[in-house]
Amino acid sequence: MKIKFVLIAVVLVIISLSIYFFGFGKSKPNMKLESSKVFRGDLIVTVRATGSAIPKNRLEIKPPIAGRVESILVNEGNHVARGKIIAWMSSTERAALLDAARAKGEEELKKWEDFYKPTPVISPLRGLVIASNISPGQTVTQQDILYVLSDNLMIQAKVDETDLSKIKIGQLANVTVDSYSDAVIQAKVTHIGYEAVTENNVTMYNVDLELKTIPEYLRSGMSITIDFIVSEERDVLLLANEFVKGKSEKGIVLKKIEGELVEFSVSIGKSDDQNTVILSGLEENEVVYRKKKIQEEKKSGSNGPFSSPKMPKR
């Protein structure tokens, strides 16, 4: 009999421990009911990429002859017309001749300046001076770069190969300069690269965009965020994604009918990261619900059967 009672006691202890450690009889997590209204708005589905501003045509201007820069007529940031004289320079021979004449006096110098004219440096295109590397009196060779011109700035985006199928020539995009994030510029896709580039083991393709307007603050090399517009729907019924279950054309929502939650089938359209288009089945301002689990906070300390009691603070 004694052995029998001992075995029964051991079984009871094992059952108690199983209930504690393996969750037999554990209470179900509490549920919270959340609600949301159907509202009317715009849904714009986009593909996001990053890129930079680059010159559409970048031209380095080198001196036509070796010699000395006599005067500069434009500086970095100036717009120049095609055929405009942007600097004057002397050949090596003229510079030496003028230096010798200068030693004889102003009259002799003027005579030779009128007789031996300087050579102009001419802008070959209309554009913006984005770099200037010269100063008066500087000696240069024909390999030195005096100016760098850009006719127009454009945007070059790097698009992940998984998103490339969503990009088309002529597609519109919203462009934001990272340092001027409050201003959005419209742009249009003009070219999609054929050769892949690899960055951080990710295959990307260069996509060129032409800006509708070029703001004064835009500079070559600035970091850009590009949102390619894949689809655009205006004045449609929308509902937050977390309140719709299902994909493709059919969705399920929860509505209250006489105080009871009932599942309703609705027709749905496209969605973005936040909202889904409701095609039919719901009206504007109609309320739908969802159940959300409330995770109970874990209490500090251990309350197991083998934990030692806490000593009162002194």
C-alpha positions as CSV (number, residue, x, y, z in Angstrom):
1,M,0.0,0.0,0.0
2,K,2.8,2.4,0.9
3,I,4.4,1.9,-2.5
4,K,1.0,2.5,-4.2
5,F,0.6,5.8,-2.4
6,V,4.1,6.9,-3.4
7,L,3.4,6.1,-7.1
8,I,0.2,8.0,-7.0
9,A,2.0,11.0,-5.5
10,V,4.7,10.9,-8.2
11,V,2.1,10.8,-11.0
12,L,0.3,13.8,-9.5
13,V,3.6,15.8,-9.3
14,I,4.4,14.9,-13.0
15,I,0.9,16.0,-14.1
16,S,1.2,19.3,-12.2
17,L,4.6,20.0,-13.7
18,S,3.3,19.2,-17.2
19,I,0.4,21.6,-16.7
20,Y,2.8,24.3,-15.6
21,F,5.6,23.9,-18.2
22,F,3.6,22.7,-21.3
23,G,0.7,25.1,-21.0
24,F,-2.2,22.7,-20.3
25,G,-5.1,24.9,-19.3
26,K,-3.1,28.1,-20.3
27,S,-5.5,31.0,-20.8
28,K,-6.0,32.2,-24.4
29,P,-4.5,35.6,-25.3
30,N,-6.9,38.5,-25.0
31,M,-8.4,39.9,-28.2
32,K,-8.8,43.6,-29.0
33,L,-11.4,44.9,-31.5
34,E,-10.2,47.6,-33.9
35,S,-12.3,49.6,-36.4
36,S,-11.7,51.6,-39.5
37,K,-13.8,53.6,-42.0
38,V,-13.9,53.3,-45.7
39,F,-12.7,56.6,-47.2
40,R,-12.4,58.2,-50.6
41,G,-9.0,59.2,-51.9
42,D,-6.2,58.6,-54.5
43,L,-4.1,55.4,-54.8
44,I,-0.7,55.8,-56.5
45,V,1.3,52.6,-56.8
46,T,5.0,53.3,-57.1
47,V,8.4,51.6,-57.4
48,R,11.0,53.3,-55.4
49,A,14.7,53.6,-56.4
50,T,17.7,55.8,-55.6
51,G,20.0,57.6,-57.9
52,S,21.8,60.9,-58.5
53,A,21.8,64.0,-60.6
54,I,24.3,63.9,-63.5
55,P,25.0,66.1,-66.6
56,K,23.2,65.0,-69.7
57,N,26.2,66.1,-71.7
58,R,29.3,66.7,-69.8
59,L,32.1,68.5,-71.7
60,E,35.6,69.2,-70.5
61,I,37.1,72.4,-72.1
62,K,40.9,72.3,-72.7
63,P,43.0,75.3,-73.9
64,P,43.5,75.5,-77.7
65,I,47.2,76.3,-77.2
66,A,49.7,76.0,-74.4
67,G,50.5,79.2,-72.7
68,R,49.3,81.6,-70.0
69,V,45.7,82.5,-69.0
70,E,45.3,86.3,-69.3
71,S,41.7,86.7,-68.1
72,I,38.6,84.6,-67.3
73,L,35.2,85.8,-68.2
74,V,32.9,83.2,-66.6
75,N,32.9,81.4,-63.2
76,E,31.4,78.3,-61.8
77,G,27.6,78.5,-61.8
78,N,27.4,80.8,-64.8
79,H,25.3,80.0,-67.8
80,V,27.0,80.4,-71.1
81,A,25.8,80.5,-74.7
82,R,27.3,78.4,-77.5
83,G,30.2,80.3,-79.2
84,K,30.7,82.7,-76.2
85,I,34.2,83.6,-75.3
86,I,34.8,82.4,-71.8
87,A,38.5,83.2,-71.3
88,W,41.6,84.8,-73.0
89,M,45.0,83.3,-73.1
90,S,48.5,84.0,-74.6
91,S,50.6,81.4,-76.3
92,T,53.9,80.6,-74.7
93,E,55.6,82.9,-77.3
94,R,53.2,85.8,-76.8
95,A,53.5,85.5,-73.0
96,A,57.3,85.7,-73.3
97,L,57.2,88.7,-75.8
98,L,54.8,90.6,-73.5
99,D,56.9,90.1,-70.5
100,A,59.9,91.4,-72.4
101,A,57.9,94.4,-73.6
102,R,56.6,95.1,-70.1
103,A,60.2,95.6,-68.9
104,K,60.6,98.4,-71.5
105,G,57.5,100.3,-70.3
106,E,53.8,100.7,-70.8
107,E,54.0,102.1,-74.3
108,E,56.1,99.2,-75.6
109,L,53.7,96.7,-73.9
110,K,50.6,98.3,-75.5
111,K,52.2,98.2,-78.9
112,W,52.8,94.5,-78.7
113,E,49.4,93.8,-77.1
114,D,47.7,95.5,-80.1
115,F,50.0,93.8,-82.6
116,Y,49.9,90.3,-81.1
117,K,46.3,89.5,-80.1
118,P,45.5,86.9,-77.4
119,T,43.7,83.6,-78.2
120,P,40.1,83.2,-77.1
121,V,38.7,80.1,-75.3
122,I,35.2,79.5,-76.8
123,S,32.3,77.6,-75.3
124,P,31.3,74.8,-77.8
125,L,27.8,74.5,-76.4
126,R,25.1,76.2,-74.4
127,G,25.2,75.1,-70.8
128,L,26.1,75.6,-67.2
129,V,29.7,75.9,-65.9
130,I,29.8,73.2,-63.2
131,A,33.6,73.4,-62.6
132,S,36.3,76.0,-63.1
133,N,40.0,75.1,-62.7
134,I,41.8,78.3,-63.9
135,S,42.8,81.7,-62.6
136,P,44.5,84.7,-64.4
137,G,48.2,84.3,-64.8
138,Q,48.1,80.5,-64.6
139,T,50.4,78.6,-67.1
140,V,48.6,75.7,-68.8
141,T,49.2,72.9,-71.3
142,Q,46.8,71.6,-73.9
143,Q,46.0,68.7,-71.6
144,D,44.8,70.8,-68.7
145,I,41.1,71.1,-68.1
146,L,40.0,74.7,-67.8
147,Y,36.2,74.4,-67.4
148,V,33.6,71.6,-67.2
149,L,30.2,72.4,-68.9
150,S,26.9,70.7,-68.6
151,D,24.0,71.4,-71.0
152,N,21.3,70.0,-68.7
153,L,21.1,68.0,-65.5
154,M,19.3,64.7,-65.6
155,I,18.6,61.9,-63.1
156,Q,20.1,58.5,-63.3
157,A,18.3,55.9,-61.1
158,K,19.5,52.5,-60.2
159,V,16.6,50.0,-60.4
160,D,16.7,46.5,-59.0
161,E,16.3,43.8,-61.7
162,T,13.2,42.5,-60.0
163,D,11.4,45.8,-60.6
164,L,12.7,46.5,-64.1
165,S,9.6,44.9,-65.7
166,K,7.5,47.7,-64.2
167,I,9.5,50.5,-65.8
168,K,8.7,51.8,-69.3
169,I,10.0,54.5,-71.6
170,G,7.9,57.6,-71.2
171,Q,6.7,56.6,-67.7
172,L,6.3,59.4,-65.2
173,A,8.0,59.6,-61.9
174,N,8.2,61.8,-58.8
175,V,11.8,62.9,-58.0
176,T,12.9,64.2,-54.6
177,V,16.4,65.6,-53.8
178,D,17.4,64.2,-50.5
179,S,18.6,67.5,-49.2
180,Y,15.4,69.3,-50.3
181,S,12.9,66.6,-49.4
182,D,9.9,69.0,-49.3
183,A,10.0,69.7,-53.0
184,V,8.8,67.1,-55.5
185,I,9.9,67.4,-59.2
186,Q,8.2,65.6,-62.1
187,A,10.3,63.5,-64.4
188,K,9.9,61.1,-67.4
189,V,11.9,57.9,-68.2
190,T,13.9,58.5,-71.4
191,H,16.3,55.4,-71.4
192,I,16.6,52.0,-69.7
193,G,20.0,50.6,-69.6
194,Y,20.9,47.3,-71.4
195,E,23.9,46.4,-69.3
196,A,23.6,45.4,-65.7
197,V,25.7,46.9,-62.9
198,T,26.3,45.1,-59.6
199,E,26.2,46.9,-56.2
200,N,26.6,45.0,-53.0
201,N,25.9,41.7,-54.8
202,V,22.6,43.1,-56.2
203,T,22.0,43.3,-59.9
204,M,20.8,46.8,-60.9
205,Y,20.1,48.7,-64.2
206,N,20.6,52.4,-64.9
207,V,17.4,54.2,-65.8
208,D,17.7,57.8,-67.1
209,L,15.0,60.4,-66.5
210,E,14.5,63.9,-67.9
211,L,13.3,66.5,-65.5
212,K,10.2,68.6,-66.3
213,T,11.8,71.6,-64.6
214,I,15.4,72.0,-63.3
215,P,15.4,73.8,-59.9
216,E,18.2,76.3,-59.2
217,Y,19.3,74.3,-56.1
218,L,20.0,71.1,-58.1
219,R,23.7,70.2,-58.4
220,S,25.5,67.4,-60.2
221,G,26.1,64.5,-57.9
222,M,23.2,65.2,-55.5
223,S,21.5,62.1,-54.0
224,I,18.0,61.5,-55.4
225,T,15.0,59.4,-54.4
226,I,12.8,58.4,-57.4
227,D,9.2,57.0,-57.2
228,F,8.2,55.5,-60.6
229,I,4.4,55.7,-61.0
230,V,3.2,52.2,-61.9
231,S,-0.5,53.0,-61.7
232,E,-2.6,55.9,-60.6
233,E,-6.3,55.9,-59.5
234,R,-8.1,59.1,-58.4
235,D,-11.2,59.5,-56.2
236,V,-11.7,55.8,-55.3
237,L,-12.9,54.0,-52.2
238,L,-10.0,52.9,-50.0
239,L,-9.6,50.8,-46.9
240,A,-6.5,50.2,-44.8
241,N,-4.7,46.9,-45.8
242,E,-4.9,45.3,-42.3
243,F,-8.7,45.3,-42.4
244,V,-8.9,43.3,-45.7
245,K,-8.1,39.6,-46.0
246,G,-7.5,38.1,-49.4
247,K,-5.8,38.9,-52.7
248,S,-6.5,39.3,-56.4
249,E,-10.1,40.4,-56.9
250,K,-11.8,39.0,-53.8
251,G,-11.5,40.1,-50.2
252,I,-13.1,39.5,-46.8
253,V,-14.0,42.1,-44.2
254,L,-15.6,42.0,-40.8
255,K,-18.8,44.0,-40.3
256,K,-21.2,44.3,-37.3
257,I,-24.7,43.1,-37.8
258,E,-27.0,43.5,-34.7
259,G,-23.9,43.4,-32.5
260,E,-22.4,40.3,-34.1
261,L,-19.3,40.3,-36.2
262,V,-20.0,38.8,-39.7
263,E,-17.6,38.1,-42.6
264,F,-18.5,39.9,-45.8
265,S,-17.1,39.4,-49.3
266,V,-16.0,42.5,-51.2
267,S,-14.4,43.1,-54.6
268,I,-11.0,44.7,-54.3
269,G,-8.5,46.3,-56.7
270,K,-4.9,47.4,-56.5
271,S,-3.2,48.2,-53.3
272,D,-0.1,50.1,-52.1
273,D,1.9,49.8,-48.8
274,Q,-1.1,51.3,-46.9
275,N,-4.5,51.0,-48.6
276,T,-6.5,48.8,-50.9
277,V,-9.1,49.9,-53.5
278,I,-12.6,48.7,-52.7
279,L,-14.5,48.2,-56.0
280,S,-17.8,47.0,-54.5
281,G,-19.4,45.6,-51.3
282,L,-18.7,48.7,-49.1
283,E,-19.8,52.3,-49.0
284,E,-17.9,55.4,-48.1
285,N,-17.7,56.0,-44.3
286,E,-18.9,52.4,-43.6
287,V,-17.1,50.9,-40.6
288,V,-15.3,47.6,-40.6
289,Y,-13.5,45.7,-37.9
290,R,-10.5,43.4,-37.2
291,K,-9.5,41.3,-34.2
292,K,-6.0,41.9,-32.8
293,K,-4.2,39.8,-30.2
294,I,-3.0,41.6,-27.1
295,Q,0.3,40.1,-25.9
296,E,0.4,39.9,-22.1
297,E,3.5,41.5,-20.6
298,K,5.9,39.1,-19.0
299,K,6.2,39.6,-15.3
300,S,9.6,40.0,-13.9
301,G,11.0,37.3,-11.7
302,S,10.1,33.6,-11.6
303,N,6.9,32.2,-10.1
304,G,7.7,28.5,-10.8
305,P,7.2,25.8,-8.3
306,F,10.9,25.7,-7.4
307,S,11.4,29.4,-7.1
308,S,12.5,30.8,-3.8
309,P,10.4,33.4,-2.1
310,K,11.5,37.0,-2.4
311,M,12.9,38.5,0.8
312,P,11.3,41.7,2.0
313,K,13.3,44.9,1.5
314,R,14.8,46.4,4.7
